[in-house]
């Protein structure tokens, strides 16, 4: 949504999110010219030299915020870009992928089929922003900056160094190299539209009182932060109430608890929810499964919870989970194996009993 007199861009990617829509700023676009360009003014705290150059304030120093800031500054070098982060920059990137940081996917290089792998929003992801930056672009971007990526068997792509620090350093070094201002320990308490165009960004720092920063553009890259949603809502955006996704299942079964730690390479899991009249493709997934002391986890469960997030919410997270532990095998083939195993067990048992009787004799 465009706020009258100014532009607000919202980017709420999760994890690394470099294959999500990246705001594209065209220096000569009609949208750019329609915005009143004015000098930035700072009361105190975050310091920017006053000039006639336009200012972009990025709220949130995660992957989406840093990469969005770099992209904007690259497209429009005269743009002054400042990133505001209340915590540490790229904190989730540092811990993603078990500290190795899975950057992108190697399964779908074409953005269109990749968009179809998202549980929600795939139609929006097929828009012009998404088509301009897909997995191939992400791989090339890092390669051009000396970071090589490798694809693992499941399609995830990691830095060859196997360290998230490689990705963090690359992003931050590039941001600093092109002149992006990075500010930490700064929280945004409010954003308001100015009458003549642009924004007033209200700041609060841990060691000082509230501050105000003038900006021509604002990029909200606050991820799942409720504060970020509230900021967007105050600017006129409509917000769909977020619901849990990518979670494990708690299963009430004593027998399962005794198998905690056991994993399966490939199972088929289907959810049956109350009031469900017919099978829903979203409620069926295949993949690795891990039994935990509280229930079930692993990629198949995480995917199922992601695709069925809204269905599970509507059913108050109650339902029946059906698991096929050998989905690649027919019922007949499985029956034959069980019969063979049974006969083998009977022969072994007879041999054991005979030998036991000889010993006792």
N, C-alpha and C positions, 0 to 999 in steps of 0.2 A: 504494500500500500504506500502511495506517495503522499506525504504530508504537505499541504499547501505551502508554497514558498520555500521548500527545502526538500531534501531527499534523505530518507532513512533506509539503510540496507540492513537486513537481518540475516545473520549466518549462525546457525546453532548446530554445528557439526559435533559429533562425538568422537572420542578417541582421536586418532590422527586426522581423519576427515579430509585428506587432501584430494579425494576424488568426489567431494561434494561440490555443489555450485560455488564458484568463486566470483565475487562481484567484479564485473568488468567495467572499468571507467574509460570511456573514450574521450580524449581531450577535446575533440571537435564535435562531439555528439550534440544533438539538439537539447537533450536532457541537461547536459553539462552547462550549455549556454543559458538555459532557462533559469538556472539558479543564480541568485545574486551573490557574487563573490565579494567577500569582505575580509578585512584583516582580523586575525585572531587576537583576543585580548585575554590576558591572564592576570588575576589578582595577585597570586603568589603560588608557591609550590611548583607545579609543572611549568617550566619556563619555555616559551617559544618566542623567537624574535618576531616583532610585529612587522608585517609586510603585506603586500597586496596579493600574495600567493594564497590560493585556497587551502583550507585546513581540513583534514580528515581525522576524526577521533575514533579510535577503535577501542571498544569496551570489551575487555577480556583478552588475556594473553595466552590462550591455549593454541592448539595447532591451527584452528580455523582463523583466529584473530591474527596470529603472526603471519600466516601464509597470505591471508587477505590483505594485510598491510603491505607486505612485500610486493604482491601483485599490483596493488593500486599505485605504489610508488614507482614500480617498474614501468607501468603504462603511462603514467603522468609524472615525470621527474620533478616538475615544479610544485607538485602537491606536497604540502607539509603533512606528514603522518605521525601521529603519536598514539602509542598503545598504552592503555591503562589497565593494570592488573593489581588486584588487592593482595594476592598471594605470590607464589613463585611462578615464573614464566614456564610454560610447557610442562607443568607438574604431572599431568596425566600421560603425556608422551613418554616421560621418564620411566613410568611403571608399566606401560602397555606391553602386551606380548611377553609377559614375564621378565620385563627389563630389557627385552631385545627390540621392541617396537615394530609390530607388523605394519608396514607403511601403506601397502596397497594390495590389490589382488592380481594374481597372474592367470586366473581362470578365464576372465572375460576382458579382453583388450578393447572390444567394441563397447562404447558407453551404453548403447541401447539395451543389449541383453544384461549388462551389469545393473542397469536401473531396475530391471525386472526382478533382481535378487533382493531388493529392499522390501520389507513387509508392508510399508506404507509410504506414500509419496512418490512412487516410481513414475507416475505420469508427470509430476512436476520436475523430477530429475531428468526427464527426457527433453527438457527445454533447452534453449540456446546456451545458457550458462553451462549446463552439464556437458553438452557436446563439445565445448571449447576446451575442456580439460578433463581427460579421462586417465586411465591407468598408464597408457603409453606416455602421456605428457608428464605424469608424475615421475615415472622411471627416468625419462630424459632429463627432467629438471634436476634431479639429484645427481645424475651422471655428469651433467655439465659442471657440477660443483664438486666433483671428485668423490662422490659417494656411490658405490656400486651396490646394487640390490641382488638378492638371490631368491629364487622361488622354491618353496618346499613342497612336499607331496600333496598337501591339502590346498595348495594354491596361494597361500599367504606369502608375501614377499617381505623379507627382512634385510637389514644392512648386512653386508658380508662380514662386518666386524662383530655381529651378534650383540651389539650394544646400542641401547637407545641413545646414549650420549653422542653417538655419531650423528644421529638425526637432529638432536637438540642443538648441537654445536653448529651444524650446517645451517639450520633455520635462523638461529640468532646471529651468526656471523654474517649471513647474507643481509639480514635486516639492518644491522649496524653498518655494513659496507655501503649500502645505498642511502643511508641517512634516516632511517626510521628511528624515531625517539621511543625508547622503551622505559616505562615508569612502573615500578612495583610499589607495593604498600599504599596504593591509591584506590579508594573505593568510590564508585559513582553512586551518589544518593538520589540523583534526579536529572532528568533531561527535559528541557522545555523549548518550544519553538519561538523564535523571535519574530516580531511582526514583519520586519523587512526581509526575512529570510535567514536561514541559518539556525543554530542551536546555542543554547546556554547549557553547558554540562556542569552540574554541581558536583564538587568533589569533597571527599573527607579523607584526611590522613590521620594515622595513629598518633602522630606527634604534634599535629597542628589542628586548627579549626577548619571549618568548611571553606572550600575555595570554589572558584568558578572559571571555566575555560570556554572560550568562544570557539565555535566550529562551523564550517560550512556543510560538512557531511558527518554522519555518525554511522559507524558499522557496529551493530550489536553482535558479538560473538561470544555469548555467555553460556553456551551449551545448555545443560538441563537446569541451570540456576533459576530458581523461582524469581529472584530479584530481577534477572534479565527479562523474564516474561512480563513482569510488572512494568518495567521501563518501556517495553514495546507497546504494552496495552495503553499506557498513558499517552503514547504518541499516536494512538488511533488504530493500532493493529488489533485484529481479532486473534484470540489465543484459544487453541484447542487444549482442554485440560489434559495435562500429561498423565500417563498411567504407566505402571511398572512394566518393564520388558527385560529380556535377557536375564532370567532368574532360574534358580534350580527348583526342583519339586520336593516338597515334604510329603512323604508317603507313610501312612500308618500301617506298617507291616513288620512284625517282630522278626520274621524270617529274613527279610532284607537286611536288617541291622547286622545280622551274623555274617553277611557277605560283604560288609563294608571294605572297600578297596579293590574289589573285583571289577574288571573292566571288560568291555566287549568292543571289538573293532567296528562292527556294523550291525545295527539293529533297526527295526522299523517300529516307530512309536506312533500310536494314534490316540487322540483324545476324544472321549465321548462326554459331552456336557449336557446338563439338565435342559430339557426342552428342545434338544437338537432333533430335528425331523429327518434330516438326510446328511450324508457324509459331506464334510467340508474339506476341500483340498488343503486349506490352511492348517487343519488340525492333524495332518499326517506328515511326518518327517523321517528321514533315515540318516544314520551316522553313528559315530562312536558313543558308547554309554558308559558311565561310571556309577557304581553303587556306592553311596556314602552312608555314614552312620545316621543321617536324618532322612535319607530318601534316594533321589536320583539326580545325577548331574551329567556333565559331558556335552559335547557339541550338539547332539541330537535333541537334548532337553532344552538347551539354550535357544536353538533355532525354533523349536516348538513354542516356547514361551514368547519369542519375538513375534512370530507370525500370528499367534493366537492371543496376543496381549489383550486386545479389547474384548474378545470372546470370553477369556478367563475372568476379566474384570466384571463383565456382565453377569457371569455365573457365580460370582463371589468366590472364585478360585476353588470350586468344588466340581468334581467330575471323576470319570473312570479312565485310567490310562491302560491301553492294550499294547503289549510289547511282543513283537515277533523277533526272537533272538537269532533266528537263521532265515532271514527273508529271501536269501538266494536259493533256498532249497524247497522243493515241493513237499507236500504232505506225505506222498508215497515214498519218496527218497528218505525222508526223515524216519518214517515208520520202519523201513528196511534196516536202517542203521540201529535203531533201538532193538529190533528183533535180534540182529546179529550180536549186539552187545549183551543182550539177555542170555543168549545161548552160550556166549563166551564166558559169561559170569557163572552159569550153571556148571560148565565143564571145569572151570577153575575151582569152584566150590566142592565138586565131587572129588577132585584130585586132592584138595586140602583135607577133606574128611577121611579119605582112604589113608593118607599118610599119617594123619593124627591117630587113627585107630591102630596102625602098625606100631607107632611110638608107644602108645599106651599099653599095647600087648607086651 
